[in-house]
Amino acid sequence: MPGVMFKRYLTISAVALSIGWASCAQASVVINTTRVIYNEKAGETIVQLSNKGKGPVLIQSWIDDGDTKSRPDSVNVPFNLTPPVARLDPDKGQTLRIVRTGGGLSPQQESLFWLNVLEVPPKPTGQIAAGDNLMQFSFRSRIKLFHRPAGLTVTPQQAYDKLALTLRRSGAGYAVIVNNPSPYHITFRQLDVRQAKESSVLGYLGKTPDRMVAPFSELTLALQGVKAPLPAGAKAFYSLVNDMGGDSKYERTLATEGGS
């Protein structure tokens, strides 16, 4: 309406921003790891946060059991996280302490949870009072938290070595079937199929979102870019995400279904 000033103030909370106009927005709070390993033997685990931005932020942290829509007031997990809410000034850090408080977790294999860190910037009250149109973003980071029982008899490295990879043909496509006989969750970062290390790529993992095989489970990884029948004796060159969030690289000749 003519002569009327409309004041708009919008806060957006997101796990990930994928639309182009939001690409200039960046989170200020950095988590010092891409995954958290809760070793039962240690009795607790520590996660470090730091504010790389230019202003103070409010952070809210909580743990969920897999529900991406979880809220801090509705989750029910066997952990206590402190502090659940904190102010974090620029160039300062904050320690999150996680302690197990309940039972119900398997002593024979890892259990998967998720650590959430929500970053809320302060309201720009001066700009609002001036009538500016603003869009403010709240960033939610969500990373995996693995509870690792004390009595596991194999190491993560041994678990990586125990993986079985089998090539399966389905119609015109191919997939690699991963069998995990270990008590660990194992995540693939990358996988290529070639005849030899220096030869051309015959098929690759692509943008498959589901790259983690659960303990004592099987996972199908569909291959992309396959343009011809894959030869017998083809090899998989792949990297697994280790406890530090880095890559452990492997190569292995792919078995084929039926032994052919």
URHU-V693159 format. One record per helix or strand of 2 or more residues. SS is the DSSP state (hx for helix, st for strand). FROM is the first residue (numbers start at 1). LEN is the number of residues. If there is no record, write none. Layout:
ss->SS from->FROM len->LEN
ss->SS from->FROM len->LEN
This chain:
ss->st from->9 len->6
ss->hx from->20 len->3
ss->st from->29 len->3
ss->st from->35 len->5
ss->st from->45 len->7
ss->st from->57 len->8
ss->st from->79 len->4
ss->st from->85 len->4
ss->st from->93 len->8
ss->st from->111 len->11
ss->hx from->125 len->5
ss->st from->134 len->15
ss->hx from->156 len->7
ss->st from->164 len->7
ss->st from->173 len->8
ss->st from->186 len->9
ss->st from->203 len->2
ss->st from->212 len->2
ss->st from->217 len->6
ss->st from->235 len->7
ss->st from->247 len->7
ss->st from->255 len->2
ss->hx from->257 len->3
